[in-house]
Amino acid sequence: MSNETNAPDVCPRSAVSHGVGLVGLAGLAIWIALARHYQMDGPHAGLAAVFACGIPMVLWSIFVDKVHRGAETGLDWSNPRPLAEIRDTSIVKLTGLWITWGIIALFYMTGAWYMQGDYRYAVSVMAHAAPLLVLLSIPYVLWIDRHLIEPRDGAFAFGQWLIGGAVGRPAPGMVAAHLRAWAVKAFFLAFMLSIVPGNFRGTIDWYADDLWTNPVSLAGFLISLMFTVDVAFATVGYVLTMRPLGAQIRSANPFLAGWLAALICYPPFVLMGPGGPLFYEADTRSWDYWLAGHPAALWVWGAMLVLLTGIYAWATVAFGLRFSNLTHRGVLTHGPYRLCKHPAYLAKNAFWWLSTLPFLVTSGSIEAGLRNGLLLAIVSGVYYWRALTEEAHLGEDPVYRDYAAWMERNARITRTLALLTGRRAPSVGGGTPPMEPAE
């Protein structure tokens, strides 16, 4: 029997440690407790929650995980280049970076939705931060370029393209990769900053005399709390796309299908909201309406919804500093990603089915109930599509391919779905299967 057959079936190491998410969660919990005690529920208090979550994770990443010394950062701290050697490169890079930011600012200015509702706060925050970021970018780029093994990155390539060949032609594909990465950050950071205050305020202002005796009140509070955790961690992820933290965007999804599948789930392109073609809540009421008068059922149903929201939030916490849509920032193989390749999508969709109960409508119309169910099934199909496109992107990394193969051999949810679809789990060392989503 070969050594390959006898080799232990070990899951690839996760790019993020358990500790980084836990300390971020602890920092956020302390801030939420203080905010509830002193009734700090304003938008700036919500923004402070992002700092309370992010700062402990940065410190843990540097002083405990020492991510800045990892090979994936592309940094060599032992042999810094002389400033004179990298000055011209840094100038070209800053040109590309500042013009990129200018394009993003123009996008915000021309997008009418950014001037309305909760987006106004997000744009205001970024407008106030912009001058400081421009000033800090100069010493940061000069410092990082002294240590980068290859300082000619996407920002440099875009700078080359803008200057027009005076400093050489950009490497093939570099400009497009740079613009994709910044498009992801610009679009989703504005969205996250827009929903931070509302989520935080909902958790801080949640008071009910029967909180610990009423399953609906308790479930509502815990779900609100976990959405606050999810949003805070996600916002940190979009802000801190930095190489010294190992959190840089290695690549943004190059497939048009991936972008389409993701963007239709977020404003202003969202198809599932009120008035949208995939709105599945016509004439529905929430789960507690239909289970009213049945205390045991309310406790059980509420517990299931809390559990699903907890899995959803856990899936975001597991990213630590690295959460973002449509990007590859390292392969996660720990926490809920040891159980399922797409735990957030699976939990989110199950939550929608159980909380909405789309087949039950106040009008009593069988047709309306069936239509709602069909529309929610299509929404779940959209998330399956998102999973497919994400795996097509991540599957370009051999580490992810090893992880996907390990999951098909060892993860119960993935193995069950593989059996249902007729796939056989690959043997250890037996090659890489086609990329398919767990959910």
The 8 nearest C-alpha neighbors of each residue, nearest first, counted from 0:
[[1, 2, 4, 5, 3, 6, 427, 428],
 [2, 0, 3, 4, 5, 6, 428, 427],
 [1, 3, 5, 4, 6, 0, 7, 428],
 [2, 4, 6, 1, 5, 428, 427, 0],
 [3, 5, 1, 2, 6, 0, 427, 428],
 [6, 4, 2, 3, 7, 1, 0, 8],
 [5, 7, 3, 4, 2, 8, 427, 9],
 [8, 6, 9, 5, 427, 4, 3, 10],
 [7, 9, 6, 427, 10, 405, 409, 5],
 [10, 8, 7, 11, 405, 6, 12, 427],
 [9, 11, 405, 402, 12, 8, 332, 401],
 [12, 10, 402, 9, 13, 332, 401, 398],
 [11, 13, 10, 332, 14, 331, 333, 330],
 [12, 14, 332, 331, 15, 333, 330, 11],
 [13, 15, 329, 330, 331, 12, 16, 332],
 [16, 14, 13, 331, 318, 17, 319, 19],
 [17, 15, 18, 19, 13, 14, 20, 64],
 [18, 16, 19, 20, 21, 15, 317, 333],
 [19, 17, 21, 16, 20, 22, 59, 56],
 [18, 20, 56, 21, 22, 319, 17, 16],
 [19, 21, 319, 23, 316, 18, 22, 317],
 [20, 22, 24, 18, 23, 19, 25, 17],
 [23, 21, 25, 24, 19, 20, 55, 56],
 [24, 22, 52, 20, 26, 56, 21, 25],
 [23, 25, 21, 27, 22, 26, 28, 20],
 [24, 26, 22, 28, 23, 27, 21, 29],
 [27, 25, 23, 51, 52, 29, 28, 24],
 [26, 28, 52, 24, 30, 51, 25, 29],
 [29, 27, 25, 31, 30, 26, 24, 32],
 [28, 30, 32, 26, 27, 31, 33, 25],
 [29, 31, 33, 27, 32, 28, 34, 48],
 [32, 30, 34, 28, 33, 29, 35, 27],
 [31, 33, 29, 35, 30, 34, 28, 36],
 [34, 32, 36, 30, 31, 35, 37, 29],
 [33, 35, 39, 31, 37, 38, 36, 32],
 [34, 36, 38, 203, 32, 33, 37, 31],
 [35, 37, 33, 34, 38, 32, 39, 31],
 [36, 38, 34, 35, 39, 33, 32, 40],
 [39, 37, 35, 34, 36, 40, 203, 204],
 [40, 38, 34, 37, 41, 44, 35, 203],
 [39, 41, 200, 38, 203, 44, 42, 34],
 [42, 40, 44, 43, 39, 45, 200, 196],
 [43, 41, 196, 45, 44, 46, 40, 197],
 [42, 44, 46, 45, 41, 47, 196, 40],
 [45, 43, 47, 41, 42, 46, 40, 39],
 [46, 44, 196, 42, 48, 43, 199, 47],
 [45, 47, 43, 48, 49, 44, 42, 195],
 [48, 46, 44, 50, 49, 45, 43, 51],
 [49, 47, 51, 45, 46, 50, 27, 52],
 [48, 50, 231, 52, 47, 46, 51, 53],
 [51, 49, 53, 47, 52, 48, 54, 46],
 [52, 50, 48, 26, 27, 49, 53, 54],
 [51, 53, 23, 27, 49, 26, 50, 54],
 [54, 52, 50, 56, 55, 51, 235, 49],
 [53, 55, 57, 56, 50, 51, 52, 58],
 [56, 54, 58, 57, 23, 53, 22, 59],
 [57, 55, 59, 19, 23, 53, 54, 58],
 [56, 58, 60, 54, 55, 59, 53, 61],
 [57, 59, 55, 61, 56, 60, 62, 54],
 [60, 58, 56, 63, 62, 61, 57, 19],
 [59, 61, 64, 57, 58, 65, 66, 63],
 [62, 60, 65, 58, 59, 66, 63, 64],
 [61, 63, 59, 65, 58, 60, 64, 66],
 [64, 62, 59, 65, 60, 61, 58, 66],
 [63, 65, 60, 66, 61, 62, 59, 16],
 [66, 64, 61, 67, 62, 63, 60, 68],
 [65, 67, 69, 68, 64, 60, 245, 244],
 [66, 68, 243, 65, 244, 69, 245, 61],
 [69, 67, 66, 65, 70, 74, 72, 76],
 [70, 68, 66, 71, 67, 72, 245, 65],
 [69, 71, 72, 73, 68, 74, 75, 67],
 [70, 72, 69, 73, 245, 74, 68, 242],
 [73, 71, 245, 242, 74, 70, 69, 243],
 [72, 74, 71, 70, 148, 147, 75, 149],
 [73, 75, 147, 72, 146, 148, 76, 70],
 [76, 74, 146, 77, 148, 147, 78, 73],
 [75, 77, 146, 78, 74, 79, 68, 147],
 [78, 76, 75, 79, 146, 74, 80, 68],
 [77, 79, 76, 75, 80, 146, 145, 81],
 [80, 78, 145, 146, 76, 77, 81, 75],
 [79, 81, 145, 82, 78, 84, 146, 85],
 [82, 80, 84, 83, 79, 145, 85, 86],
 [81, 83, 84, 85, 86, 80, 145, 141],
 [82, 84, 86, 81, 85, 87, 80, 145],
 [85, 83, 81, 82, 86, 80, 87, 88],
 [84, 86, 88, 82, 83, 87, 89, 144],
 [85, 87, 89, 83, 88, 84, 82, 90],
 [88, 86, 90, 89, 85, 91, 84, 83],
 [89, 87, 85, 91, 90, 86, 92, 155],
 [88, 90, 92, 86, 87, 91, 93, 141],
 [91, 89, 87, 93, 92, 88, 94, 86],
 [92, 90, 158, 94, 88, 89, 93, 155],
 [91, 93, 155, 89, 154, 95, 94, 90],
 [94, 92, 96, 90, 95, 91, 97, 89],
 [93, 95, 91, 92, 97, 158, 96, 98],
 [94, 96, 158, 157, 154, 92, 98, 93],
 [95, 97, 93, 99, 94, 154, 98, 92],
 [96, 98, 100, 99, 94, 95, 93, 101],
 [97, 99, 101, 100, 95, 96, 94, 102],
 [100, 98, 96, 102, 97, 101, 95, 103],
 [101, 99, 103, 97, 98, 102, 104, 96],
 [100, 102, 98, 104, 99, 103, 97, 105],
 [103, 101, 105, 99, 100, 104, 106, 98],
 [102, 104, 106, 100, 101, 105, 107, 99],
 [105, 103, 101, 107, 106, 102, 100, 108],
 [106, 104, 108, 102, 103, 107, 109, 101],
 [105, 107, 103, 109, 104, 108, 110, 102],
 [106, 108, 104, 110, 105, 109, 113, 103],
 [109, 107, 105, 106, 110, 104, 113, 111],
 [108, 110, 106, 107, 111, 105, 113, 104],
 [111, 109, 107, 112, 113, 108, 106, 114],
 [112, 110, 113, 114, 109, 115, 108, 107],
 [111, 113, 115, 114, 110, 267, 118, 116],
 [114, 112, 118, 111, 115, 110, 107, 119],
 [115, 113, 119, 112, 111, 118, 116, 110],
 [116, 114, 112, 113, 119, 118, 117, 111],
 [115, 117, 118, 119, 114, 112, 113, 120],
 [116, 118, 193, 119, 120, 115, 194, 121],
 [117, 119, 193, 113, 121, 120, 116, 115],
 [120, 118, 114, 122, 117, 121, 115, 116],
 [119, 121, 123, 118, 122, 117, 124, 193],
 [122, 120, 193, 192, 118, 124, 123, 119],
 [121, 123, 125, 119, 124, 120, 126, 118],
 [124, 122, 120, 126, 121, 125, 119, 127],
 [125, 123, 121, 127, 122, 126, 120, 128],
 [124, 126, 128, 122, 127, 123, 129, 121],
 [127, 125, 123, 129, 128, 124, 122, 130],
 [126, 128, 124, 125, 129, 123, 130, 131],
 [129, 127, 125, 126, 131, 130, 132, 124],
 [128, 130, 132, 126, 131, 127, 125, 133],
 [131, 129, 133, 132, 128, 134, 127, 126],
 [132, 130, 134, 133, 129, 128, 135, 127],
 [133, 131, 129, 135, 134, 130, 136, 128],
 [132, 134, 130, 136, 131, 135, 129, 137],
 [135, 133, 131, 132, 136, 137, 130, 138],
 [136, 134, 132, 137, 133, 138, 131, 139],
 [135, 137, 139, 133, 134, 138, 140, 132],
 [136, 138, 135, 139, 140, 134, 141, 133],
 [139, 137, 141, 140, 136, 135, 142, 134],
 [140, 138, 136, 142, 137, 141, 143, 135],
 [139, 141, 143, 142, 137, 138, 136, 144],
 [142, 140, 138, 144, 139, 143, 89, 137],
 [143, 141, 139, 140, 145, 144, 138, 146],
 [142, 144, 140, 146, 145, 141, 139, 147],
 [145, 143, 147, 146, 141, 150, 142, 140],
 [144, 146, 80, 79, 143, 142, 147, 141],
 [147, 145, 79, 75, 144, 74, 143, 76],
 [148, 146, 74, 144, 150, 149, 73, 145],
 [147, 149, 74, 73, 75, 150, 146, 144],
 [148, 150, 147, 151, 152, 73, 144, 74],
 [151, 149, 147, 144, 152, 148, 88, 155],
 [152, 150, 155, 149, 156, 153, 88, 154],
 [153, 151, 155, 154, 150, 156, 149, 173],
 [152, 154, 177, 156, 173, 155, 174, 157],
 [155, 153, 95, 92, 157, 156, 96, 152],
 [154, 156, 92, 158, 152, 153, 151, 157],
 [157, 155, 169, 153, 159, 158, 154, 174],
 [156, 158, 95, 160, 154, 174, 159, 155],
 [157, 159, 95, 155, 91, 161, 156, 94],
 [160, 158, 156, 162, 157, 161, 169, 166],
 [159, 161, 157, 163, 158, 162, 156, 169],
 [162, 160, 158, 163, 159, 157, 95, 94],
 [163, 161, 159, 160, 164, 158, 165, 166],
 [162, 164, 160, 161, 165, 159, 168, 166],
 [163, 165, 167, 168, 166, 162, 159, 160],
 [164, 166, 167, 163, 162, 159, 168, 160],
 [167, 165, 164, 159, 168, 162, 163, 91],
 [168, 166, 164, 165, 159, 169, 163, 160],
 [167, 169, 164, 159, 170, 160, 166, 156],
 [170, 168, 156, 159, 160, 171, 167, 173],
 [169, 171, 173, 172, 168, 156, 174, 153],
 [172, 170, 173, 169, 174, 175, 168, 156],
 [171, 173, 175, 174, 176, 170, 169, 177],
 [174, 172, 176, 153, 175, 171, 170, 156],
 [175, 173, 177, 157, 176, 172, 156, 153],
 [174, 176, 178, 177, 172, 173, 179, 153],
 [177, 175, 173, 179, 174, 178, 172, 180],
 [178, 176, 153, 174, 180, 175, 179, 173],
 [177, 179, 175, 181, 180, 176, 182, 174],
 [180, 178, 182, 176, 177, 181, 251, 175],
 [179, 181, 251, 183, 177, 182, 178, 176],
 [180, 182, 184, 178, 183, 179, 185, 177],
 [183, 181, 179, 185, 180, 184, 178, 186],
 [184, 182, 180, 181, 186, 185, 187, 179],
 [183, 185, 181, 182, 187, 188, 186, 237],
 [186, 184, 182, 188, 183, 187, 181, 189],
 [187, 185, 183, 184, 189, 188, 182, 190],
 [186, 188, 190, 189, 184, 185, 183, 191],
 [189, 187, 191, 190, 185, 184, 237, 186],
 [188, 190, 192, 187, 191, 121, 186, 193],
 [189, 191, 187, 193, 188, 192, 194, 186],
 [190, 192, 188, 193, 194, 189, 234, 187],
 [193, 191, 121, 189, 195, 190, 194, 188],
 [192, 194, 118, 121, 117, 190, 191, 195],
 [193, 195, 191, 197, 192, 196, 198, 190],
 [194, 196, 192, 198, 197, 193, 45, 199],
 [197, 195, 42, 45, 199, 198, 194, 200],
 [198, 196, 200, 199, 194, 195, 201, 42],
 [199, 197, 201, 227, 195, 200, 196, 194],
 [198, 200, 196, 45, 202, 201, 197, 227],
 [201, 199, 40, 203, 197, 202, 198, 204],
 [200, 202, 198, 199, 204, 203, 205, 197],
 [201, 203, 199, 205, 200, 224, 204, 223],
 [204, 202, 35, 200, 205, 201, 40, 199],
 [205, 203, 201, 202, 200, 206, 40, 35],
 [206, 204, 202, 203, 201, 220, 207, 200],
 [207, 205, 204, 208, 210, 203, 220, 202],
 [208, 206, 210, 209, 205, 216, 211, 217],
 [207, 209, 210, 206, 211, 212, 213, 216],
 [208, 210, 212, 207, 213, 211, 216, 217],
 [211, 209, 207, 217, 216, 208, 212, 213],
 [210, 212, 209, 213, 217, 214, 216, 208],
 [213, 211, 209, 210, 214, 217, 216, 208],
 [212, 214, 216, 209, 215, 210, 211, 217],
 [215, 213, 217, 298, 216, 218, 297, 301],
 [214, 216, 218, 213, 217, 219, 301, 287],
 [217, 215, 219, 210, 213, 218, 214, 220],
 [216, 218, 210, 214, 220, 219, 215, 211],
 [217, 219, 215, 221, 301, 220, 216, 214],
 [220, 218, 216, 222, 217, 221, 215, 223],
 [219, 221, 223, 217, 222, 218, 224, 216],
 [222, 220, 224, 218, 223, 219, 225, 217],
 [221, 223, 225, 219, 224, 220, 305, 218],
 [224, 222, 220, 226, 221, 225, 202, 219],
 [225, 223, 221, 227, 222, 226, 202, 220],
 [224, 226, 228, 222, 227, 223, 312, 229],
 [225, 227, 229, 223, 228, 224, 230, 222],
 [228, 226, 224, 230, 225, 198, 229, 199],
 [229, 227, 225, 231, 226, 230, 232, 224],
 [228, 230, 312, 226, 227, 232, 231, 315],
 [229, 231, 233, 227, 228, 232, 234, 226],
 [232, 230, 49, 234, 228, 233, 229, 227],
 [233, 231, 235, 234, 229, 230, 316, 228],
 [232, 234, 236, 230, 235, 231, 322, 229],
 [235, 233, 231, 237, 236, 232, 191, 230],
 [236, 234, 232, 238, 233, 237, 53, 239],
 [235, 237, 322, 320, 321, 233, 234, 238],
 [236, 238, 234, 235, 188, 239, 184, 323],
 [239, 237, 235, 236, 240, 234, 188, 184],
 [240, 238, 241, 236, 237, 235, 320, 246],
 [239, 241, 247, 246, 238, 248, 237, 236],
 [242, 240, 247, 246, 239, 244, 243, 245],
 [241, 243, 247, 245, 244, 72, 246, 240],
 [244, 242, 67, 245, 241, 72, 66, 246],
 [245, 243, 246, 242, 67, 241, 66, 60],
 [244, 246, 242, 72, 243, 66, 247, 67],
 [247, 245, 240, 244, 241, 321, 242, 328],
 [248, 246, 240, 241, 242, 245, 249, 328],
 [247, 249, 328, 250, 327, 240, 326, 246],
 [250, 248, 328, 327, 247, 251, 326, 329],
 [249, 251, 327, 248, 326, 252, 180, 176],
 [252, 250, 326, 180, 325, 179, 253, 327],
 [251, 253, 325, 254, 326, 392, 250, 257],
 [254, 252, 251, 255, 392, 257, 179, 176],
 [255, 253, 257, 256, 252, 258, 388, 392],
 [254, 256, 258, 257, 259, 253, 252, 260],
 [257, 255, 259, 254, 258, 260, 388, 385],
 [258, 256, 388, 260, 254, 255, 259, 385],
 [257, 259, 261, 255, 256, 260, 262, 254],
 [258, 260, 256, 262, 261, 257, 255, 263],
 [261, 259, 257, 385, 258, 262, 263, 256],
 [262, 260, 258, 259, 264, 263, 257, 385],
 [261, 263, 264, 259, 265, 260, 258, 268],
 [264, 262, 269, 268, 265, 261, 270, 260],
 [263, 265, 269, 262, 261, 270, 268, 271],
 [266, 264, 269, 262, 263, 268, 267, 261],
 [267, 265, 268, 269, 264, 263, 262, 190],
 [266, 268, 269, 265, 112, 263, 262, 270],
 [269, 267, 266, 263, 265, 262, 270, 264],
 [270, 268, 263, 265, 264, 266, 271, 267],
 [269, 271, 275, 277, 263, 276, 272, 268],
 [272, 270, 278, 277, 275, 269, 276, 273],
 [271, 273, 275, 278, 270, 274, 269, 277],
 [274, 272, 275, 278, 271, 280, 270, 279],
 [273, 275, 272, 278, 276, 271, 270, 277],
 [274, 276, 270, 272, 278, 273, 277, 271],
 [275, 277, 278, 270, 274, 271, 272, 374],
 [278, 276, 271, 270, 275, 374, 279, 378],
 [279, 277, 271, 275, 272, 276, 273, 280],
 [278, 280, 371, 374, 375, 281, 277, 357],
 [281, 279, 283, 278, 282, 371, 357, 355],
 [280, 282, 283, 279, 371, 278, 367, 360],
 [283, 281, 360, 361, 280, 362, 284, 367],
 [284, 282, 360, 280, 281, 361, 359, 357],
 [285, 283, 288, 286, 282, 355, 360, 361],
 [286, 284, 355, 287, 288, 354, 283, 289],
 [285, 287, 354, 288, 289, 355, 290, 284],
 [288, 286, 290, 289, 285, 291, 297, 215],
 [289, 287, 291, 286, 290, 285, 284, 292],
 [288, 290, 287, 286, 291, 285, 284, 359],
 [291, 289, 287, 288, 293, 297, 292, 286],
 [292, 290, 288, 293, 287, 289, 297, 294],
 [291, 293, 294, 290, 297, 289, 296, 288],
 [292, 294, 296, 291, 295, 290, 297, 298],
 [295, 293, 297, 296, 292, 298, 291, 214],
 [296, 294, 298, 297, 293, 299, 300, 292],
 [295, 297, 299, 293, 298, 294, 300, 290],
 [298, 296, 294, 300, 295, 299, 301, 290],
 [299, 297, 301, 214, 295, 296, 300, 302],
 [298, 300, 296, 302, 301, 297, 295, 303],
 [301, 299, 303, 297, 302, 298, 296, 304],
 [300, 302, 304, 298, 218, 303, 299, 297],
 [301, 303, 305, 299, 300, 304, 298, 306],
 [304, 302, 306, 300, 301, 305, 307, 299],
 [303, 305, 307, 301, 306, 302, 350, 308],
 [306, 304, 302, 308, 303, 307, 222, 309],
 [307, 305, 309, 303, 304, 308, 302, 310],
 [306, 308, 346, 304, 310, 309, 305, 350],
 [309, 307, 311, 305, 310, 306, 312, 304],
 [308, 310, 306, 312, 307, 311, 313, 305],
 [311, 309, 313, 307, 308, 312, 314, 306],
 [310, 312, 343, 308, 314, 309, 313, 346],
 [311, 313, 229, 309, 315, 314, 310, 225],
 [314, 312, 310, 316, 315, 311, 309, 317],
 [313, 315, 311, 317, 312, 316, 343, 335],
 [316, 314, 312, 317, 313, 318, 229, 232],
 [315, 317, 313, 20, 318, 319, 314, 312],
 [318, 316, 314, 315, 319, 20, 313, 334],
 [319, 317, 321, 322, 316, 315, 320, 15],
 [320, 318, 20, 317, 316, 321, 19, 15],
 [321, 319, 236, 318, 322, 235, 246, 239],
 [322, 320, 236, 318, 246, 319, 328, 323],
 [321, 323, 236, 318, 233, 320, 315, 237],
 [324, 322, 237, 236, 326, 321, 325, 233],
 [323, 325, 326, 322, 183, 261, 187, 327],
 [324, 326, 252, 251, 323, 183, 389, 257],
 [327, 325, 251, 324, 252, 250, 328, 323],
 [326, 328, 250, 249, 329, 248, 251, 393],
 [329, 327, 248, 249, 246, 321, 326, 247],
 [328, 330, 14, 327, 331, 249, 15, 321],
 [329, 331, 14, 13, 399, 332, 328, 398],
 [332, 330, 13, 14, 333, 15, 336, 329],
 [331, 333, 13, 336, 337, 330, 12, 11],
 [334, 332, 337, 336, 13, 331, 335, 317],
 [333, 335, 336, 337, 317, 332, 314, 338],
 [336, 334, 338, 337, 314, 342, 333, 339],
 [337, 335, 339, 332, 338, 333, 340, 334],
 [336, 338, 333, 335, 332, 334, 339, 410],
 [339, 337, 335, 336, 410, 412, 411, 340],
 [340, 338, 336, 342, 341, 337, 412, 413],
 [339, 341, 336, 437, 342, 436, 338, 337],
 [340, 342, 339, 344, 343, 437, 438, 345],
 [343, 341, 345, 339, 344, 346, 340, 335],
 [344, 342, 311, 346, 345, 341, 314, 347],
 [345, 343, 347, 346, 342, 341, 348, 382],
 [344, 346, 342, 343, 348, 347, 438, 349],
 [347, 345, 307, 349, 343, 344, 348, 311],
 [348, 346, 350, 344, 349, 345, 343, 351],
 [347, 349, 351, 350, 345, 346, 344, 379],
 [348, 350, 346, 352, 351, 347, 345, 353],
 [351, 349, 347, 353, 348, 352, 354, 304],
 [352, 350, 348, 354, 349, 353, 355, 347],
 [351, 353, 349, 350, 356, 355, 354, 348],
 [352, 354, 350, 356, 351, 355, 349, 304],
 [353, 355, 286, 351, 352, 350, 356, 285],
 [354, 356, 357, 285, 352, 351, 353, 286],
 [357, 355, 353, 352, 358, 359, 354, 286],
 [358, 356, 371, 355, 372, 359, 368, 280],
 [357, 359, 368, 356, 372, 369, 360, 371],
 [358, 360, 357, 368, 356, 283, 361, 363],
 [361, 359, 283, 282, 362, 363, 368, 358],
 [360, 362, 363, 282, 283, 359, 284, 364],
 [363, 361, 364, 360, 282, 367, 283, 365],
 [362, 364, 361, 360, 365, 359, 368, 367],
 [365, 363, 367, 366, 362, 368, 360, 361],
 [366, 364, 368, 367, 369, 363, 358, 360],
 [365, 367, 369, 364, 368, 370, 371, 363],
 [368, 366, 370, 364, 369, 365, 371, 360],
 [369, 367, 358, 365, 371, 370, 366, 359],
 [368, 370, 372, 366, 371, 367, 358, 373],
 [371, 369, 367, 373, 368, 372, 366, 374],
 [372, 370, 279, 374, 368, 357, 373, 369],
 [373, 371, 369, 375, 357, 370, 374, 358],
 [372, 374, 376, 370, 371, 375, 369, 377],
 [375, 373, 377, 371, 376, 279, 372, 277],
 [374, 376, 378, 372, 377, 373, 279, 371],
 [375, 377, 373, 379, 374, 378, 372, 380],
 [376, 378, 380, 374, 375, 379, 381, 373],
 [379, 377, 375, 381, 380, 376, 374, 382],
 [380, 378, 376, 382, 381, 377, 348, 375],
 [379, 381, 377, 383, 378, 382, 384, 376],
 [380, 382, 384, 378, 379, 383, 385, 377],
 [383, 381, 385, 379, 384, 380, 386, 344],
 [382, 384, 380, 386, 381, 385, 387, 379],
 [383, 385, 381, 387, 382, 386, 380, 388],
 [386, 384, 382, 388, 260, 383, 387, 389],
 [385, 387, 383, 389, 384, 436, 388, 390],
 [386, 388, 384, 390, 385, 389, 436, 435],
 [389, 387, 257, 391, 385, 390, 386, 384],
 [390, 388, 386, 392, 391, 387, 393, 385],
 [389, 391, 393, 392, 387, 394, 388, 434],
 [390, 392, 388, 394, 389, 393, 387, 434],
 [391, 393, 389, 390, 394, 252, 395, 388],
 [394, 392, 390, 395, 396, 391, 389, 399],
 [395, 393, 391, 396, 392, 390, 400, 399],
 [394, 396, 393, 392, 397, 391, 400, 399],
 [395, 397, 394, 399, 398, 393, 400, 392],
 [398, 396, 400, 399, 401, 395, 394, 402],
 [399, 397, 401, 396, 400, 402, 11, 330],
 [398, 400, 402, 401, 397, 396, 394, 403],
 [399, 401, 397, 403, 402, 398, 394, 404],
 [402, 400, 404, 398, 399, 403, 405, 397],
 [401, 403, 399, 405, 400, 404, 11, 406],
 [404, 402, 400, 406, 405, 401, 399, 407],
 [403, 405, 401, 407, 406, 402, 400, 425],
 [406, 404, 402, 408, 403, 407, 409, 10],
 [407, 405, 410, 409, 403, 408, 404, 402],
 [406, 408, 404, 414, 424, 405, 413, 409],
 [407, 409, 424, 405, 406, 414, 410, 404],
 [408, 410, 406, 407, 405, 411, 414, 413],
 [411, 409, 406, 413, 338, 412, 414, 407],
 [412, 410, 414, 413, 415, 409, 338, 339],
 [413, 411, 415, 414, 410, 339, 416, 338],
 [412, 414, 437, 416, 410, 415, 411, 407],
 [415, 413, 417, 411, 407, 416, 412, 410],
 [416, 414, 418, 412, 417, 413, 411, 419],
 [415, 417, 419, 413, 418, 414, 420, 412],
 [416, 418, 422, 414, 420, 415, 419, 421],
 [419, 417, 421, 415, 416, 420, 422, 414],
 [418, 420, 416, 417, 421, 415, 422, 414],
 [421, 419, 417, 418, 422, 416, 415, 423],
 [420, 422, 418, 419, 417, 423, 416, 424],
 [423, 421, 417, 420, 418, 424, 419, 416],
 [422, 424, 425, 421, 417, 418, 407, 414],
 [423, 425, 408, 407, 426, 422, 414, 404],
 [426, 424, 429, 404, 423, 408, 427, 432],
 [427, 425, 429, 428, 424, 408, 430, 404],
 [428, 426, 429, 8, 425, 4, 3, 6],
 [429, 427, 430, 426, 3, 4, 425, 431],
 [428, 430, 426, 427, 425, 431, 3, 432],
 [431, 429, 428, 432, 425, 426, 427, 404],
 [430, 432, 400, 404, 433, 429, 401, 425],
 [433, 431, 434, 404, 430, 425, 400, 403],
 [432, 434, 435, 431, 394, 400, 391, 404],
 [435, 433, 390, 391, 432, 394, 436, 403],
 [434, 436, 387, 433, 390, 437, 386, 391],
 [437, 435, 438, 386, 387, 390, 434, 340],
 [436, 438, 413, 340, 341, 339, 435, 416],
 [437, 436, 345, 341, 383, 344, 386, 340]]
